[in-house]
Amino acid sequence: MSSSHLIQGPPAGPLPIQQPFGLTIALLLPFAAAATQWLLWQYIQPLAWLLFYPVICFAPLLGGRRGGLGATFISALCGWYLFVPPQLTWGFEHRSGLASALMFVVAGVAFSLYHQRFMHLQTLAARAHGEQRFGATYNQTLVGIAETDSAGRLTTVNDRYCEITGYPREELLGKRMHDITHPDDLPRNIELFERMREANIPFMIEKRYLSKSGAEIWVNNSVSPLFDANGRQTGGFALVLDITKRKRLEREIRKQRREQRELLNRLIASQTTSVIADKLNQPLQAITAYNEAALRMMQAGNPNPEKLRHAIETSEQQARRAGYSIRNFLETLNDHELSAEPIDLNREIHNAMAAIRVEYDFPFDTILNLAADLPLVLCNRIRLRKVLINLLSNGIEALQTAASPCPALIVSTCQGNGVAEATIQDNGPGIAPQDRPHLFTPFFTTKANSFGMGLSISRFLIESNGGQIWIDPATGPGTTFHLTVPIAT
């Protein structure tokens, strides 16, 4: 058997990191974990073994079986004395404490023995590899296998490795692994290989091979150092898995996601255009109507100054309304980050109502039943205000079509289970039962001059703040909307 085909370490003992430095570090880990857990105990109690489980996982990697077993029993003593009730004693209050300690020790011992077994199996596999020299079983594996010398030149490859790279064995032997690596992946590969040569650190890398035909072959390379019987590194041992299909699938998925994002962006642009048109349509129509009225009065030769002034002032108000709507809408679009803050919902309702009063020249009563002890809510102020204004606007427009002798908006607030609820009700004509299920559907509208985006956008804005919005299922005169936002804690 050739002595140059032993993987991970010489048969005389474990890797150099485990003697004595690695063993020392492994035995110190329990004390570091105990000190850290003691400082954090008020936050993580009663998880007595929380920071000790990572210790029993890493200790065998550093100190081998002795390090793993030693760290396990030191951790068990520290955890039992410091954190298992009653603390700072060797007794125990409940059998569950004893059971958790036993489970911890069993896990630590099992992991240490498993690690030892794993290392032992690696050594046996390396020896079998050295004795059989790429026999039939070696060549029938589903992964490519290659060995290199200390300079990175390929000294042995199996059939699967030849299939992956597209080169015959005769052409591969003597080549450096770097010679068939894609230029873009070469710097990282060289860095990891040099680190393995200098510090005996195995590495794994996903990279591309350039096959003999020039095709790019994606592979997952797991490379470990090889040692001779004297513990001297002689090269590297690589397991190569062809992941080209997986990479192609990932690329296709990314392409589909990109197309979906583009489609979504087009839909958003379309809906945004529709909303802008909806925002501008009514003010522009009103401006046109009042300007035509003013023009007719002037053409009549005997205009009424008061009526003319009213027409011009109203046109100006509608122009300002159009600009205000567009500015607010653009603010919503530019509000990329949802900055939530504690907000007084009652105050926001007052502010929204004041803004609505400015926009609509229509007499209506306002009845506010706002809870005096309502706690602050946590949401984005601009988005909440947009929703409130939209719901109030819908209510006023419903009142305008109802010709009610006493048009009124009733707004109330109350506290629910972890949320604050606002209710906006009008005494207008109401909504037909067959239309209610579609109210929050984009582009659905019951208005003659609307694109039906207001409620769908309102739902998005309120749900992005962790709230909900819905229409009251009760039928009858008027319409009632409810919305909730989470209470600030």
N, C-alpha and C positions, 0 to 999 in steps of 0.2 A: 504493500500500500504506500502510495506517495505521501510524504509528510506535509505536502504543501496544500492539502485540500481539507483542512479543518476549519470549520466556520465559527466565527465569533470569538474564539479564544483557544489557546493551547490546552491539551488534555491535562496538564499538570495543575490547573487551577482556574479560577474565574478571571474575568477581565480585570485589568489593573485598577480600575476605579473602585473595585470592591475590596482591595487590600492595600493599605489599611484605611485610606481616606474615606472610601465609600461606606465602609462598615461604621466608621465613627459618625459620619453624617446621619446614617440610618438610625443609630442609637440615640442621636440627639433630637431627631424629629419629634418624638413623643413629648419632650419637654417644651419644645417650641409650640406644639399644638396645645398643650395644657395651659401655657402662659397666655396664648392668644385667646383661647376659649374662656379663660378666667376673666379677661378684660371685656369680653363680649357676652358674658353669661346672662346679664340682665335682658339681653335682646334675644338670645337663642334658647334659654331654658324652656322646657326641661330636657332638651336634646343633649343628653350627657355625652354621647359618643360622636357628635356631629363632626368635629374636626379631627377625630382620631381615625376615622375610616380612611381618609386620604393617606394617613401615615402608613397604614398596613398595606396600602396599594403601592406606594412609592418605595418603601423601605427595602423590599426584596430586589427592586431594580438597582438600588445603590449598594446594598450590602449582601446580596445573595440570600441563601437560606438562613444563615446565622443572623444577618441584619434584619430579615423579615420576622423571624421568631422572637429575637430580642426586642425589637420595636413593638411587637404585639403584646408581650407580657409587661413591658414598661408602660405602654399605653393603658393596659387593663388596670394596673395598679394606680396610675395617676387618675384615670377616669373614675375608678371606684371610690378612691379616697376624697377626691375634690368635688365630684359632681353627682354621684349617685346618692340620693337621700338615705339617711341623714348625712349631710356633707361634713367633711373633715373628720370622719370616723371610718372604722373598718366594718361597722355593722350595716344592716340594711332594714328598711321599713317594710318593703313589699317584695313579694316573690318576683314581681315584674322586673325589679332592679337587678336581681340575681340572674334572671333569664336573659336580660339584655346584655349583661356582662359575659355570660357564657356564649351567647350568639356572637358577640364581638370577637372573643378569643378563638372560637371555632372558625370564623371567617378569616381571621388573621393567619391562623395555622394553615388553613386550606389554601389561601393565596400564596403563602410562602412555599408550601410543598408543590403547588401547581407550577410556580415559577421555576423551582428546582427541576421538576419533571420536564417542563418546557425546554429549559436549557439543556437538560440531558438528552431529550429527543433531538434537539438541534445538532448536538455533537454526534449522536448516532447517525443521523441523516447525512451529516458531512462525511463521516467515515465510510458509510455505504456508498456515498457518491464517489469518494476517492478510490474505493476498491472496484466498483463496477465500471467506472470510466464511461459514463454515458451509455449504459446498456439499453436494452429494449424498453424497459419501464421508464427510464430517464427520457427517452426520446418520444414516448407516447403521452407525456404530460400535456395539459392544455395551456400551459404557460411556457414562454420562452425562458431558457436558462443559459447563462453565459458566465464565463470566468475571465478575469483580466489579470495581467501582471501589475506590478506596482506602477508602471508607466501608463496604464489604462489600455494596453493592447490586448485584444481578444485572444485567449489561448484555447478556449474550449467553448463550443456552442452546441445546443441540441437541435433537433429537426424543427421544432416549433419556432425557435428563434430565427432559423433560416426562412421559414414560411412568412413570419412577420415582416422581416426586412426585405425579402425578395432576393437575397443574395445566396448563392451556393456556399457551402461550408468552406470550400477552398479559398474563396475570395474574402470571406470574413476573417479567417484566422490571420493574425498579424495586423489587421486594421485596429485603430483605436476606436473605442465606442464613440468618441467625440466626432470621428470622421463621418459617421452616418446620422449625427444629431442635427436637427434643424438649426441654422445659424442664430435665430432669435432665441432659442432655448439654451444655447451653448454656454453663455456666461454663468448662468445659475447652476448648470450641471457641473461645470468645472469647479466652481466655488464649493459645492457640496462634496465633490470627489476629493478635492484637496483637503478639506476638513476631515474627511474619513481617513485619509492617509496619515494626517498629522495627529489626530486625536482618537482614532479607532471608533468614530461615531457613525453608525449606520444612517442611511437616509432614504427617503422616498420622494420621488418626483414624477409629476405628469409632464411629459414632453412629447415632441414629435421626432420621429425618425424620417429620414429621406430614403425611400426604398430605391432599389436599383433602377426602377422605371421612372423615378423622380416624384412619385406620389408621396403625400404626407401621411404618415401613419402615427396616430396618437397611441401612446403607450403609458402604462403606469410602471415605473421602475422602482423596485425595492432592492437596494444595494447594501451589502454587509461586507465587512473586511474579512480577508482570509489570513490565517496564521499557519506557520509551520510548527513542528513539534517543539521548537525552542521559544515559541511565543513571538516570533518575528513576523511582522505583516508581510505577506507576499503578493497581495493583490486584492481583488474584489470579486464578490459573488452576486450576480444579479438575477432576480426573478422579474420577468417582463410579461405584462398582461396587455393584450391588444384591446384598447378602449375606443377604437375609431368609430364604431357604430354608436357607442354612447355619446361621444362628442358630436357626431353628426345629428343625433336626436336632440341633444341640448341646443345645437345651433338652430335646428328647425323650430324648437320650442321658443327660443329667443326671437326668431323671425316672426312667428305667429303672435307672440306678445307685442312685438313692435308694431305689427299690422293692426292688432287690436287697439293699441294706444293711438295709432294714427286715425283709426276709425272713430274712436271715442273723441279724439280732438276735433274731427270733422263734425261729429254730432254736437259737440259742445259749441263749436263755432256756429253751426246752424241754429241751435237753440238760442245762443247769445244774440245772433242777428234777429231772431224772432222776438226775443224779449225787448231789444232796443226798438224795433219797429212798433211793438205793443206800447212801449213807454212813450214813444213820440206821436203815435197815431191820434190819440184823443186831443192832446194839446194843439197839434197842427190843424186838426179839423176845427177846433174852437177858434184858433187864430184866423183861419180862413173865413169862417162864418162872420166873426165880428168885423174883420176888415171889409168884407163885402157889404155888411150893413152900413159901416161908416162911409164907404164909397158911394153907396146909393143915396145916402143922406146928402152928401156933398154934391152929387150930380143933380139932385132935386132942386138945388139952388136956395133952399131955405132950411139948412140943417138945424136940428135942435142941439144947441151947445152941450146941454147936460147929457143927452143920449150919445152924442158924438164922443164926449169925454169918457163916458162909461165904456163905450166900445173899444176905444184906444187903450184905456187902462186895463180892461179885461184881456185884450190881446197881449199886453205886456206881461200880465200875470201868468198867462198860459205859456208864454215863451220862457219865463223864469221857471215855471213848473217843469217844462221839458228839459231845460238845462239841469235842474236839480235832480230829476229822475235819472238822467244819464250819469251825472257825477256820482250819485249814490250807487248806481249799478256798477260803474267802473271801480268804485271803492271795494265793492263786494268781490269783483273778479280779481282785484289786486291783493286781496287779503289772503295770501298764500298760506301763511302760518296761522293756525287757530290759537290766538293768544287769549286764553281763558283768564278771567279775573272775578273776584267777588263783586256782585252787582245787586243793587236794590231793585227788584222787579217792579215794585209799585212805582218807584220814581221813573223807571223806563216807560211804564205805561202812561204816566203823565206827560213825559216828553214826546212820546209817539202821538198821543192825542193832540198835543199842541201843534205838532207838525202837520197833522191831518187837517186841523182847523184852518191852517194857512192855505192848504192845497184846494180845499173844496169850499166853494161859495154856495153852501146849502145849509139851511137851518135844520138842526136836529138836536135832540136832547141827549145828554150823556149822564148815565147813572153808573157811578163807581162804587162798588162794594169790595174794597180792598182790605185784606186782613192787616190789622195794625201790627201784629207781632210776627209778621212773615220774616223768616231769616233770609240772609243774603243767598243768592244763587251763584253758581260757578259756570260761567259761559263767556262767549265773545260778545262784547257789547254791541258792536256794529251789526253782527248777524242777528242777534235777538231783536234789535230795533227794526231791521228790515222785515222780519216776520210779523212783528206787531203792526207795523204800518201797512203791510200787505193785507192782513186780516181786517184791520179797521177800514181800509179802502174798499175792500169787497163789501163790507157791511154797509158803508155809506152809499155805494153804487146800487146796492139792493134796495135801500130806502128810497133812493131817487126814482126807481122804477115802480115803487109800490103805491105812490100817491097817498101815503098814510097821513091822516090829519095830525098825528102825534109821532113823527118818526123819532126813534131813539136807539141808542147803542148802550148795551148793558155790559160792563166789564167788571169781573170779580176775580179775586185771587184767594187761594187757600193753601194750606200745607198738607202734603200727602206723605207717603212712606218714602222718605229720603228725597223727595222732590217738592218743588213748588208748582202749583197749577194755576194757570190763567184761563179764564173763560170769556169769550167775546161773543155776544149775542145781539142780533138785530131783530126788529119786528117787521121785517120786510115780507115779501111774498114767499120766501122759503125756496127750497130746491126740490125738484120732482124726485120721487123715490127711485126711478130708473136711472137718474143721473148721479146719485150719491156714490155708487161704487167706483165711478170714473173720475171723481173730482181731482184726485192727485196724479192722474195720468197726464204726462206731457202732451200738450197740444189739444187736450180736451177742454172745451169751453162751452158755456151756455150763453155767452155774450156775443153780440153781433160783431163787435170790433175788438176782438181779443184773440191771441194765439194760444191761450190756455197754458201758460208757463208759470204763472204766479204761485199757485199752490204747490206745484211739483218742486219749484225752487225753495219755497218755504219749508217743505218737508226736508229737503236736503240740508238746509241751513240749521234747522232745529235738531235734526238727528246727528249732525256733525258736532253738536254741543252735548251729546248724550241725552237728549230729550225726545219727546214724541209729540205728534200733532195728529188730531183726528176730528171728524165731524160727529156731532151728537146724533145717534141713530133715531132719536125721537122725531116723529113727524109732527107737522102742525105749522102754524104761522111762524115766520122767521127762521133764521138759521143760527146754529150755535156751534162754535169751534172751541176745542180745548187744546192746550199745549202744556207740556211739562218741561222743566229744566231741573237738573240736579242741584241740591242744596250744597252750598260751600261748607266744607268741614274743616 
